[in-house]
Amino acid sequence: MGTTDNGLRAYIGSFTTAGGPGITTADVDPATGALVPRHSTDAVPNPSYLTAGPDGRHLYAVSELPEGAAAAFALTPQGPEPLGPPVPVGGADPTHLTLAAGHLITANYSSGSVSSLPVRADGILGDRAAVLPHQGSGPRHDRQEGPHAHAVLPDPSGRWLLSVDLGTDSVRVCAFEGADGALTVRDEVALRPGSGPRHLAFHPRGDRAYVINELDPTVTLCRWDADRGTLTPLGETRLLPDGSAAEDSVTGATFPSELVVSPDGRFAWAANRGHDSISVLALDASGDAATLRTTVPCGGHWPRDLALHPDGRHLYAANERSGDVTWFTLDPDTGVPARSGSVDAPAASCVLFVRTAVSPAGSARRNTPGSR
């Protein structure tokens, strides 16, 4: 085992109602990418998704419950410490969150809404500022009886907020109105009916976006115009080989969960629950076309999340039902992941890397934004 990477930590979110420990802090080996858990806290129930403040001093988590909430933590050498009690978001089952324009934004799956909470200068969350309800439904009556906001993130320019809704087969382009956190929908982009869009990732150039679809194993390639705030679908790429028979034994289907793009924009990787695999996609120079190169086993069962090491050399899968995080070394020429190791992580739901602003001895480090 090598020495700990210079201030880099991994934080693993999990479902406490399924036996997870809450938020686990792990050291990261800079040579191998291996994770070594050091600390866990169950101060917040079901912290299924995490994000970090830009100064490396604060961590934020959803509390994915019917009475949804979000929580703020101070990052210390011993692990995350709560900054007050969780704050209600006014929505049910928040599954995703991001920081934008001085606010913490959550996507609330069951209520089909997006909430905005002010973030104080000391990192503490203020009371709920605004809730933007989504409207609509989709053709899959079992999953799309109403709106289901699943992810929300700012575009690379910071001018827009994009909300991905599985229930309405659409992506909403939103803008902040004033300083109170209120959001207004400027455009709603329709995707293929029944596709069930779940998450979105941008090309490092910032002018292309890729939407991973949960109800059909595909990714939708889109052009993004930050000046106009327009998202234009260009086409789809399937995430599984033709004739693939490996599916979830209970549901008989595959449910993609997350997609990440390489820092150089040459590759993208998608996690497939049920198929229990990682799809390797080669992106062309324009970013307008993606080719499925291969799929590899995810190292466990039900990969809910994928994360890249900040240096782009290692890929991590949070395998929820097998209770582990598996890491892979990426071939720089082909993008194909090779399994390198794993660590027990009951009910794992996400992995977040943060280069903290506090050293193990408590001295200040250079502030570096966290990356997911």
C-alpha positions in Angstrom: 0.0 0.0 0.0 1.4 3.4 -1.0 1.2 6.6 0.9 -2.1 8.5 1.1 -2.7 10.9 -1.8 -2.1 14.5 -0.9 -5.3 15.4 0.9 -7.5 13.3 -1.5 -10.3 11.4 0.3 -13.2 9.2 -1.0 -16.6 9.5 0.6 -19.0 6.6 0.1 -22.8 7.2 0.5 -25.1 4.4 1.4 -28.6 3.4 2.4 -28.8 3.1 6.2 -32.3 1.5 5.9 -30.6 -1.3 3.9 -27.8 -1.8 6.4 -25.4 0.8 5.1 -23.1 2.7 7.6 -24.1 6.1 6.2 -21.2 8.1 4.9 -17.8 6.3 4.9 -14.5 8.2 4.6 -11.7 6.3 2.9 -8.1 7.0 2.2 -7.0 6.7 -1.5 -3.7 5.1 -2.5 -2.2 7.4 -5.2 -0.5 4.5 -7.0 -3.1 1.8 -7.2 -6.3 3.8 -6.5 -7.2 1.4 -3.7 -9.7 2.7 -1.0 -9.1 2.1 2.7 -12.1 2.9 4.9 -11.2 4.9 8.0 -14.5 6.4 9.4 -18.2 6.3 9.0 -21.1 8.3 10.3 -24.9 7.6 10.3 -25.8 11.1 11.5 -28.1 11.3 8.5 -30.4 8.5 7.3 -30.0 7.3 3.7 -27.3 9.7 2.5 -27.5 8.1 -1.0 -25.9 11.0 -2.9 -23.1 13.4 -2.0 -21.5 16.5 -3.3 -18.7 18.8 -2.0 -18.2 22.5 -1.6 -15.7 24.2 -3.9 -13.3 24.9 -1.0 -12.9 21.3 0.0 -14.2 22.1 3.5 -17.8 21.0 3.3 -19.8 18.0 2.2 -23.5 17.8 1.4 -25.8 14.8 1.4 -29.4 14.1 0.5 -31.5 12.1 3.0 -33.5 9.9 0.6 -36.7 9.4 2.6 -40.4 10.2 2.0 -39.9 13.4 4.1 -36.8 14.3 2.1 -34.0 16.4 3.6 -30.5 17.6 2.9 -27.6 17.9 5.3 -24.3 19.8 5.5 -21.1 18.5 7.0 -17.7 20.0 7.9 -14.8 17.9 6.6 -12.3 17.2 9.4 -9.3 14.9 9.6 -11.5 12.5 11.6 -14.4 12.5 9.1 -17.5 14.6 8.3 -19.1 16.4 11.2 -22.7 17.5 10.9 -23.4 21.3 10.6 -26.8 21.3 12.3 -29.7 19.0 11.7 -30.9 18.0 8.2 -33.0 20.6 6.5 -36.3 19.5 4.9 -36.4 20.1 1.1 -40.2 20.1 0.7 -40.0 17.0 -1.6 -40.1 13.2 -1.3 -37.1 10.9 -1.8 -34.3 13.3 -3.0 -31.9 11.2 -5.2 -29.4 13.8 -6.4 -28.0 17.2 -5.4 -25.6 19.9 -6.7 -24.4 23.3 -5.8 -25.2 26.4 -8.0 -25.5 30.1 -7.5 -25.0 29.9 -3.7 -27.7 27.3 -3.3 -27.9 23.5 -2.8 -30.3 22.0 -5.3 -32.0 18.7 -4.9 -33.9 16.5 -7.4 -36.8 14.9 -5.5 -37.8 11.6 -7.2 -41.1 10.6 -5.7 -42.6 14.1 -5.7 -41.2 15.0 -9.1 -39.8 18.4 -8.0 -36.6 20.4 -7.6 -35.8 22.2 -4.4 -33.3 25.0 -3.7 -31.7 25.7 -0.3 -29.5 28.7 0.5 -25.9 27.9 1.5 -24.4 30.4 4.0 -20.8 31.5 3.8 -19.9 29.1 6.7 -21.4 26.2 4.7 -24.5 25.8 6.8 -27.8 25.3 5.0 -30.6 27.8 5.4 -34.3 27.1 5.3 -35.9 25.9 2.1 -35.9 28.7 -0.4 -38.0 27.4 -3.3 -39.6 24.3 -4.8 -40.1 23.9 -8.5 -42.7 21.1 -9.3 -42.4 19.2 -12.5 -45.5 18.2 -14.5 -46.3 15.4 -16.9 -46.1 11.6 -17.3 -44.8 9.0 -19.7 -46.1 5.8 -21.5 -44.7 3.4 -18.9 -47.5 3.4 -16.4 -45.6 1.3 -13.8 -42.7 3.9 -13.7 -44.0 7.0 -15.4 -47.4 7.7 -13.8 -46.1 11.2 -13.0 -42.9 13.3 -12.9 -39.8 11.8 -11.3 -36.9 14.3 -11.1 -33.8 12.1 -10.8 -30.8 14.4 -11.3 -30.0 18.1 -11.4 -26.7 19.8 -12.3 -25.4 23.2 -13.6 -24.1 23.4 -17.1 -20.3 24.1 -17.5 -20.9 27.8 -18.0 -22.8 28.1 -14.7 -25.6 30.0 -16.3 -28.2 27.2 -16.5 -29.4 24.4 -14.4 -30.5 21.1 -16.0 -33.1 18.8 -14.4 -33.4 15.3 -15.7 -36.9 13.7 -15.2 -37.4 9.9 -15.6 -41.2 10.2 -15.4 -41.7 12.7 -18.1 -39.0 11.6 -20.6 -37.5 15.1 -20.6 -34.8 17.4 -19.5 -35.7 20.9 -18.2 -33.4 23.8 -18.7 -33.8 26.2 -15.7 -32.6 29.6 -14.7 -32.3 31.3 -11.3 -34.7 34.2 -10.8 -33.3 36.7 -8.3 -31.2 35.9 -5.3 -33.8 33.9 -3.3 -33.1 30.6 -5.2 -36.3 30.5 -7.2 -36.0 28.6 -10.5 -37.9 29.1 -13.7 -38.1 26.6 -16.5 -36.8 28.2 -19.7 -37.2 25.1 -21.9 -38.3 21.4 -21.6 -36.5 19.1 -24.1 -38.5 16.0 -25.0 -36.6 12.7 -25.3 -37.8 9.4 -26.7 -41.1 8.3 -25.0 -40.5 5.5 -22.5 -36.7 5.9 -22.4 -36.7 7.1 -18.8 -33.8 9.6 -18.6 -32.0 9.3 -15.3 -28.7 11.3 -15.2 -26.7 13.6 -17.5 -23.0 14.2 -18.0 -21.2 16.9 -20.1 -18.3 16.5 -22.5 -15.2 18.2 -21.1 -15.5 20.8 -23.9 -18.9 21.8 -22.5 -20.8 21.7 -25.8 -22.1 18.1 -25.7 -24.2 16.3 -23.1 -25.0 12.6 -22.7 -28.2 11.5 -21.0 -28.3 7.9 -19.6 -31.7 6.3 -19.8 -32.9 3.9 -17.1 -36.0 2.3 -18.7 -34.2 1.4 -21.9 -30.4 0.7 -21.9 -29.4 3.6 -24.1 -27.6 6.9 -23.9 -28.9 10.0 -25.7 -26.3 12.2 -27.3 -27.1 15.9 -27.3 -25.6 19.2 -28.4 -25.6 21.9 -25.8 -25.6 25.7 -26.5 -24.7 27.6 -23.4 -25.3 31.0 -25.0 -28.9 30.1 -25.8 -29.6 27.5 -23.2 -30.7 24.9 -25.7 -30.2 21.1 -25.6 -30.7 19.3 -28.9 -30.9 15.5 -29.1 -28.7 14.1 -31.8 -29.2 10.3 -31.5 -29.0 7.3 -29.3 -26.4 4.5 -28.6 -27.4 1.2 -27.0 -25.4 0.2 -23.9 -25.6 -3.6 -24.3 -24.4 -5.8 -27.1 -27.0 -7.1 -29.6 -28.6 -10.2 -28.3 -27.4 -9.8 -24.7 -29.2 -12.2 -22.4 -27.7 -11.4 -19.1 -30.4 -9.5 -17.2 -31.7 -9.1 -13.6 -33.0 -12.4 -12.4 -36.0 -10.8 -10.6 -37.2 -8.1 -13.0 -35.8 -9.6 -16.3 -34.5 -6.2 -17.3 -31.5 -3.9 -17.2 -31.6 -0.5 -15.6 -28.7 1.8 -16.4 -27.8 4.1 -13.6 -24.8 6.4 -14.2 -22.5 7.6 -17.0 -19.1 9.4 -16.7 -16.9 10.9 -19.4 -13.1 10.8 -19.5 -11.2 14.1 -18.9 -10.0 14.0 -22.5 -13.4 13.4 -24.0 -12.4 10.1 -25.8 -14.4 7.7 -23.7 -17.6 7.3 -21.6 -18.5 4.6 -19.2 -22.0 3.6 -18.2 -23.2 1.3 -15.3 -25.9 -1.2 -16.0 -27.9 -2.7 -13.1 -29.3 -6.1 -13.8 -26.8 -6.8 -16.5 -24.2 -5.9 -13.8 -21.8 -4.5 -16.2 -19.9 -1.4 -17.3 -20.3 -0.3 -20.9 -17.3 1.2 -22.6 -18.2 3.9 -25.2 -15.7 5.5 -27.6 -16.6 9.1 -28.5 -15.6 10.6 -31.8 -13.7 13.9 -32.0 -16.9 15.9 -32.3 -18.6 14.2 -29.4 -21.6 13.7 -31.7 -21.2 9.9 -32.0 -20.6 7.1 -29.5 -19.6 3.5 -30.3 -20.1 0.6 -27.9 -16.7 -1.0 -27.6 -17.5 -3.7 -25.0 -19.0 -4.4 -21.7 -17.1 -5.7 -18.6 -18.4 -7.1 -15.3 -18.9 -4.4 -12.6 -17.3 -6.6 -10.0 -20.5 -7.0 -7.9 -24.3 -6.7 -8.2 -26.5 -3.7 -9.0 -23.9 -0.9 -9.8 -25.8 2.2 -8.7 -23.0 4.7 -9.3 -19.7 5.2 -11.2 -17.0 7.7 -10.3 -13.6 8.6 -11.9 -10.5 9.2 -9.8 -9.5 12.8 -10.4 -6.5 11.8 -12.4 -8.7 9.8 -14.8 -6.7 6.5 -14.4 -9.2 4.6 -12.2 -12.9 4.0 -12.3 -15.1 3.0 -9.3 -18.4 1.2 -9.2 -20.6 1.4 -6.1 -22.4 -2.0 -6.2 -25.4 -1.5 -4.0 -26.8 -5.0 -3.6 -23.5 -6.9 -3.3 -22.3 -4.2 -0.8 -18.9 -3.2 -2.2 -17.0 -0.6 -4.1 -14.9 -2.1 -6.9 -12.2 -0.1 -8.7 -10.7 -0.6 -12.1 -7.5 0.6 -13.9 -8.4 2.1 -17.2 -6.4 1.3 -20.4 -5.5 4.7 -21.8 -5.6 3.5 -25.4 -8.9 1.5 -25.4 -10.7 2.8 -22.3 -11.4 -0.8 -21.2 -11.4 -1.1 -17.4 -9.4 -3.9 -15.7 -10.6 -4.9 -12.2 -7.9 -3.9 -9.6 -9.6 -4.5 -6.2 -12.7 -3.9 -4.1 -13.7 -3.0 -0.5 -16.8 -3.9 1.5 -19.3 -1.1 1.5 -22.8 -2.3 2.5 -25.7 -0.8 0.5 -23.2 1.5 -1.4 -24.9 4.1 -3.5 -22.3 6.7 -4.6 -18.6 7.5 -4.5 -17.3 11.1 -4.3 -13.6 12.2 -4.4 -12.7 15.4 -2.6 -9.2 17.0 -2.2 -9.8 18.3 1.3 -8.6 21.7 2.5 -7.6 20.2 5.9 -4.5 18.0 6.3 -4.5 15.0 8.6 -2.6 17.2 11.1 -5.3 19.9 10.7 -3.2 22.4 8.8 -4.7 24.2 5.8 -4.1 23.0 2.3 -4.6 24.6 -1.1 -8.3 24.8 -1.8 -9.2 22.5 -4.7 -12.8 21.7 -5.8 -14.1 18.2 -5.2 -14.8 16.1 -8.3 -17.2 13.3 -8.8 
